Amino acid sequence: MNVLALVLAAVIAQAEPQVTLERVTGGLDELVSITHAGDNRLFITQQSGFVRIYDGTQLLPDPFLDVRGLISSGGEQGLLSIAFHPHYAENGLFFVNYTNPQGHTMVARYSVSPQDPNRANPNSGVPILTINQPFSNHNGGQLQFGPDGYLYIGMGDGGSGGDPGNRAQNLNDLLGKMLRIDVDSGSPYAIPPSNPYVGQTVARGEIWASGLRNPWRFSFDRASGDLWIADVGQGTWEEINFQPASSVGGDNYGWRRMEGTHCFNPSTNCNTGNLVLPVIEYDHNFGCSVTGGYVYRGTRSPRLIGMYIYGDFCSGRIWGATPGVNGAIVTRDLLDASFNISTFGEDLTGEVYVGDYSSGTLYRIVDSRPLSPRRRAVGK
């Protein structure tokens, strides 16, 4: 290898991030969601029915919200996520997704206490959407406001195995879909006029995309507005779907006709050309349940900027994905966390966090390799 090649190899090696985890706090049993409210606090959802606050220095002893009396919990049921209104600082509104005592999905609106910014008003809850669940698993559960100001709701196919009711392909059923609603209009909500199936009698207007098995976690790239949807697979393939910010909706991501890029039911001739295939898939040699993450847009780890960071609940592996040649997605191993990765989240500044479901520990993802000083031009 010549000298120039050696120098280039050294530069490339130094450019690779060395990802480590910084412990932020613990004591968060059944941690399932991490988000912020437009300020420096982190709001952590616990499946058992609590929303807790990390204020930047400590985990506050009293919960922000306690809905234990409203939920069924255990397995894949419980309090699953929280999302704050884009104008939360002005209106104090936020939304939660949980399974009620009958096991059905509830999306409800709450408001913060007028006396204490670290406490919700427990009596302010107003259900805005109820979706019947035929089985106890595949509840989805993620809530996220998009760059368009609409509330997106990830719904699983209703459970059991193999989507026995073929609900993900049924446009008259909200299960197995990505929903998009307008919580600022109508009562209890309005359907955005730009949704792809508005006015069609053969489809529900709330549907933004279909063909999902269990989109446990999804996120928007805060810089580009692109949507990344991690969809938990059946028995062989885990997948991540990508929707550019320019999309007008109506995408069909394939389930149950396909699992990843492979035919599922039917076992052959499953794609007639109208399905959107995942940009990332991996088989169960690497894990068994994908946990969707975020595109890193923070400042503490510059080498991670623009990288979509995601992991697997079972194996604890964390990967990073970046655009490659001809638009292909290139993934790389970042870390073997060796714990059950239940969720990722981001704070106000774009730093990315990961949750350990078993120990209840919250970590910050960082690149611990120092940046190299700027090199002088060759021969100078």
C-alpha positions, 0 to 999 in steps of 0.5 A: 500500500502506498503512502497516499493510500495509508493516509486515506485509510487513516482518515477514513478510520478516524471518520468512523464514529465510536458509539458509546452509551452515557447513562442519564438516569434509571428507575424507569421500569418498562420504559417505552417512549422518550420525547420532549415538549419543546424545552430541555426536559425529557418525558419518559413513558412507562408502560405501567401507566406513568409519564415521568420527567427528567429535568436535565439533572434528575428524575423528578420523584412525582409523575407528570401523568398517572393513568394506571386506572385507565389501562390494561397493562402487560405483554404489548398492552399499556401506556405506549407513548405521549406526544406534545402539541406543536404549540404546547408552550401556548396551549398546554395540550398533549396526547397519549396512546394506551390500551383500555381495560378492554384491550382497545387502543385509546388516543386521548387529549390532556392538558398540563396543570395551570399551577405546575408545569411538571404535572398534568391535569389528571381530570383533563383527559378527553378520548378522541379516538378508540380503535377496537383490537381483536387480539392483545398484541400488535397495538402499534402505539406511537404518536408523533406530530409531523412537520405538517402539524398533523398527528400521526398514529401508528397502528398494528394489524390487530394481533395474533400471527400472520394477520388472520383478518388481512386487516393491514390490506383492508382500507376500511379498517384502521388496523395495520395503518399509519393514520394522520388526523387534524387535532386542531379542527373538528370534534373530536378531530378532523381529517386533513383534506390532503389525506389520500383517501378523503371522500372515498367510500372504499377507504377510511379517510384517516389512513395515510399509509397501509400494509403495516404489521406492527409499526412499534416506533417511527420518526420524522427527520427534523431536518428533511421531514422524511418519515422512517417507519420500523415495522416488526416482522412476523417470523423471519424478516424485520424491516424499515420503510422510508417515506420522503417528505414529498410523499402525498400518502397512500403508500402500501408497505406490503404486509401481509402480502410481503414480509420485508422484500419476501412473499408471505401470503400469498407465498408467490406472485405477491407483489403486483407492482403497487407495493413500497418495499423497505429500504432496510431489512434484516433476518432473525440471525441479527435479532427478532423485533426491530425498534425504530429510531431517529436521524441524528441531528444533534451537535455533540457527535458531529460524525453521527449527523444525518445517520438514522440510528435504530436497533433490535429489542431482542439482540440489543444491536444498534445500527446506523444507516446513511445514504450510499451510492445511487440512493441505496441505504448503507448500514453499519454496526454501531454498538452491541448494547446487550439489553432489550432496546424498547425505544429511542427518542430525541431531545430539543437539540436533536441528541438521541437517547435509547431505553433499556426496557428490562433495567429501566435505564435511559442512555444518551448515544454519543460518539466517544472518539475525539475529532481529529485536528484539521490536517494541513494540505499534503506537502505544506 
